[in-house]
Structures are given as structure tokens and as C-alpha cells.
Amino acid sequence: MTAVPISQETYLPDTDSDVARLYDFLAAHEEAGRGTPELRYFLAGATPGEQVELPQETYRVLRQVIEAMHQGLAVTVVPQSKMLTSQQAADLLGVSRPTVIKLLDGGKIPFERTGTHRRILLRDVLAYRAQRRRDQYAALEAMAADTVEEGDPETVLEQLRTARRAVAARRRNRPQS
């Protein structure tokens, strides 16, 4: 077997109906349930009987790719090491490298030191990102509940403006380190 070079690649959806047929097939099987507790999927070869079962994670990746291509989107596959640098973690989280360093030093994300360099496990960064999203959604729900309880939108808007001004003032008055 010829080794496929591992690199970042972007794939555009085909204009024909191959992706649509594959999408419809997967959607029908998921909706049908087939009475089995766990669906199994196989990759078939060119000759009859030639097949291998796809692991659940591989199926999830393929399902996401097919969903995106069905919607006419391009898909980029970016191989990632399981061990990240602080810059790679920052890129994945969408924050600056100094912010990641603060998270690491604050114990929010576990890491290892290799000499003077910090190395972070990909799963720890993904776990932090998932927790951060859960916290953000919980905060949004709490704000929505408070807004509903307050009733008057103008009062709530004024309270939010006042709170925003107070936070900005605290930031301005904070001593620089």
C-alpha cells in the first residue's frame, strides 16, 4: 500500500450527486435505528467480501465531512499531534499565547515541561474548550433567566451598560504588572 502523505488538505464537494447519495444513505440508517443498540459501519473494498469495520470515531469524522460537503462547504483536514505547544493550544482555543500561559500556570489546563518549553496534551485542551463552552452557555442561560425575571427590557439594558462601564473602569484602574 502506498503511504498517503499527512498534510493539511482542503476538499471541495463534488458537483455530482455522490455526496448527496452518501448523505441520504447515512441519514436513513441513523433515523431507522434498525433495532440495534449500536450501529456499525464498514468500508468496502473492490472485491466481494472485502471490508473492514469503521471505528466509531472514524465514522463520526466521516459523518461530519459528509454533512459539510452536503451543505456545499469545503472541508479542511488538519492533522494534529497529540502533544501541543502553547502556541498550538492558543490557536486551537482562539486565544493568545500569553492567555494560554496564564491558564497553564493557573492550573486550568494540565501540562508538562520539556526543558523550558510547555507541552500540553490535545485531549486536555479539548476538555478545557468543552468546559469553557458549557460555562459560557450556563452564563448565557442565567442572563436570559435574569432578563425574563426583570421584565422591562430598558431597565435590563441600562443595568448591562452600567455593569460594562464598571468592568471597564476596574480594568483601567488596575495596576499594570
C-alpha positions in Angstrom: 0.0 0.0 0.0 1.3 3.4 -0.9 1.6 5.8 2.1 -0.6 8.9 1.9 1.4 12.0 2.9 0.0 13.6 6.0 -0.6 17.2 5.4 -3.3 19.8 5.7 -5.7 19.5 2.8 -8.9 21.2 1.8 -11.5 19.2 -0.1 -14.3 20.8 -2.1 -17.6 18.9 -2.6 -18.3 17.2 -5.9 -20.9 18.8 -8.1 -22.5 15.4 -8.8 -24.8 13.5 -6.6 -22.3 11.2 -4.9 -22.2 13.2 -1.7 -26.0 13.5 -1.7 -26.4 9.7 -2.1 -24.0 9.0 0.7 -25.6 11.6 2.9 -29.1 10.2 2.3 -27.8 6.6 3.0 -26.3 7.6 6.3 -29.3 9.7 7.3 -31.7 6.9 6.6 -29.7 4.4 8.6 -29.4 6.7 11.5 -33.1 7.5 11.5 -34.2 3.9 11.1 -32.3 2.7 14.1 -32.6 -0.9 12.8 -33.4 -2.1 16.3 -29.8 -2.4 17.3 -28.3 -0.5 20.2 -25.1 0.4 18.2 -24.9 1.0 14.5 -21.8 -0.5 12.7 -20.4 0.8 9.5 -17.9 -0.8 7.1 -15.5 0.3 4.4 -15.8 -2.0 1.4 -13.1 -2.9 -1.0 -13.3 -3.5 -4.7 -14.0 -7.3 -4.4 -16.9 -9.0 -2.7 -16.3 -9.8 1.0 -13.5 -7.3 1.2 -14.5 -5.0 4.1 -13.3 -3.6 7.4 -15.4 -2.2 10.2 -15.0 1.6 10.8 -14.3 2.6 14.4 -16.9 4.9 16.0 -14.6 8.0 15.9 -13.7 7.4 12.2 -17.4 7.2 11.5 -18.0 10.5 13.3 -15.3 12.2 11.3 -16.7 10.9 8.0 -20.2 11.8 9.0 -19.2 15.4 9.7 -17.3 15.7 6.4 -20.3 14.3 4.5 -22.6 16.7 6.3 -20.4 19.7 5.4 -20.0 18.7 1.8 -23.7 18.0 1.5 -24.2 21.7 2.5 -21.8 22.7 -0.2 -19.0 23.6 2.2 -15.3 22.9 1.7 -13.7 20.7 4.3 -10.1 21.1 5.6 -8.4 18.2 7.4 -5.6 19.3 9.6 -3.5 16.6 11.3 -2.7 17.5 14.9 -0.1 16.0 17.2 -1.5 14.6 20.5 1.1 16.9 22.3 0.8 20.6 21.6 3.0 23.6 22.1 1.5 26.6 23.9 1.1 28.4 20.5 -0.8 25.4 19.0 -3.1 25.3 22.0 -3.7 29.1 21.7 -4.6 28.7 18.0 -7.0 25.8 18.8 -8.7 27.8 21.6 -8.7 31.0 19.6 -6.8 33.0 22.3 -3.4 34.5 22.6 -0.3 32.5 23.7 0.0 34.7 26.9 -3.6 33.7 27.8 -2.7 30.0 27.4 0.4 30.5 29.6 -1.9 32.1 32.3 -4.3 29.2 32.0 -1.4 26.7 32.3 0.2 28.5 35.3 -3.1 28.9 36.9 -3.8 25.2 36.8 -6.7 25.4 34.4 -5.1 23.1 31.9 -2.5 20.4 32.9 0.8 20.5 31.1 4.3 19.1 31.1 7.6 20.9 30.9 10.3 19.8 28.4 13.2 21.9 29.4 11.9 25.4 29.2 9.0 24.5 26.9 5.5 23.7 28.0 3.8 20.7 26.3 0.0 20.2 26.5 -2.0 17.1 25.7 -4.5 17.7 22.9 -7.2 16.0 24.9 -6.7 18.4 27.9 -7.0 21.4 25.6 -10.2 19.9 24.1 -11.6 19.2 27.5 -10.9 22.8 28.6 -12.6 24.1 25.5 -15.6 21.9 26.1 -15.8 23.0 29.8 -15.4 26.7 28.8 -18.3 26.3 26.3 -20.5 24.7 29.0 -19.7 27.5 31.4 -20.5 30.1 28.7 -23.8 28.6 27.8 -24.7 28.3 31.5 -23.8 32.0 31.9 -26.0 32.9 28.9 -28.9 30.9 30.3 -28.5 32.6 33.7 -28.5 36.0 32.0 -31.6 35.1 30.0 -33.4 33.9 33.1 -32.5 37.2 34.9 -33.7 39.2 31.9 -37.0 37.4 31.9 -37.4 38.0 35.6 -36.6 41.7 35.3 -39.3 42.2 32.7 -38.6 45.7 31.4 -36.0 45.5 28.5 -35.0 49.1 29.0 -34.2 48.5 32.7 -32.2 45.4 31.8 -30.3 47.2 29.1 -29.4 50.1 31.4 -28.2 47.6 34.0 -26.0 45.9 31.4 -24.5 49.2 30.3 -23.8 50.1 34.0 -22.1 46.8 34.6 -20.0 47.1 31.4 -18.8 50.6 32.5 -17.9 49.3 35.9 -15.8 46.5 34.5 -14.1 48.9 32.1 -13.3 51.3 35.0 -11.8 48.4 37.1 -9.6 47.4 34.1 -8.4 51.0 33.7 -7.6 51.4 37.4 -5.9 48.0 37.8 -2.1 48.3 38.4 -0.1 47.0 35.5 2.2 44.1 36.3 
